[in-house]
Amino acid sequence: MRIPVIAGAVLLLAGCGSYEYRDTHAAVDANPLCASRPDQPGEPVSRDCERESGGRWSSEREGQPVDFKRTRDDR
């Protein structure tokens, strides 16, 4: 009985938010300047060559309202 209630709550809350996932691994692999690695530990790496991945949960509404009004040409 608990599982359907929890699953229903998760589905309702999922409709109210969005999740954005960022991954820079493909961009780093495609960049020819990132092919060489630092020779010694502790050497700085270019910011463009850093591999990062992460996500961000947002419950803000960023969409624009839809205008359903018809113009005279559409009638």
C-alpha positions as CSV (number, residue, x, y, z in Angstrom):
1,M,0.0,0.0,0.0
2,R,2.9,2.4,0.7
3,I,4.6,1.9,-2.7
4,P,1.6,3.1,-4.8
5,V,1.2,6.2,-2.6
6,I,4.9,7.1,-2.7
7,A,4.9,6.5,-6.5
8,G,1.9,8.7,-6.9
9,A,3.4,11.5,-4.8
10,V,6.7,11.3,-6.9
11,L,4.8,11.5,-10.1
12,L,2.8,14.5,-9.0
13,L,5.9,16.4,-7.8
14,A,7.8,15.5,-10.9
15,G,5.2,17.4,-13.0
16,C,6.0,20.6,-11.0
17,G,9.7,20.8,-11.6
18,S,12.5,20.3,-14.1
19,Y,15.9,18.7,-14.0
20,E,18.8,20.0,-16.0
21,Y,21.9,17.8,-16.6
22,R,25.2,19.2,-17.8
23,D,28.1,17.1,-19.1
24,T,31.3,18.5,-20.7
25,H,33.0,15.2,-21.5
26,A,32.1,15.2,-25.2
27,A,33.2,18.8,-25.6
28,V,36.6,18.1,-24.0
29,D,37.1,15.0,-26.2
30,A,36.3,17.1,-29.4
31,N,38.7,19.9,-28.5
32,P,42.2,19.2,-30.0
33,L,43.8,21.6,-27.5
34,C,42.8,19.2,-24.7
35,A,44.6,16.2,-26.2
36,S,47.8,16.8,-24.2
37,R,47.7,16.1,-20.4
38,P,49.8,17.8,-17.8
39,D,53.1,15.9,-17.2
40,Q,53.2,16.4,-13.4
41,P,50.5,16.3,-10.7
42,G,49.3,19.7,-9.6
43,E,49.9,21.4,-13.0
44,P,47.0,23.7,-13.9
45,V,44.5,22.6,-16.6
46,S,42.7,24.9,-18.9
47,R,39.2,25.7,-17.8
48,D,38.0,24.5,-21.3
49,C,39.6,21.1,-20.7
50,E,38.1,20.4,-17.3
51,R,35.6,17.5,-17.3
52,E,32.5,18.3,-15.3
53,S,29.1,16.7,-14.9
54,G,26.2,17.6,-12.7
55,G,22.6,18.4,-12.4
56,R,20.3,21.1,-11.1
57,W,16.7,20.7,-9.9
58,S,14.4,23.6,-10.5
59,S,10.8,24.1,-9.6
60,E,10.5,27.6,-11.2
61,R,8.2,28.1,-14.1
62,E,10.3,29.6,-17.0
63,G,7.7,29.1,-19.8
64,Q,5.8,31.8,-21.6
65,P,2.0,31.9,-21.5
66,V,0.3,30.6,-24.6
67,D,-1.8,33.0,-26.6
68,F,-4.9,31.2,-28.0
69,K,-6.4,34.3,-29.6
70,R,-7.1,34.1,-33.3
71,T,-6.6,37.0,-35.6
72,R,-9.0,38.0,-38.3
73,D,-6.9,36.3,-41.0
74,D,-7.2,32.9,-39.2
75,R,-11.0,33.0,-39.1
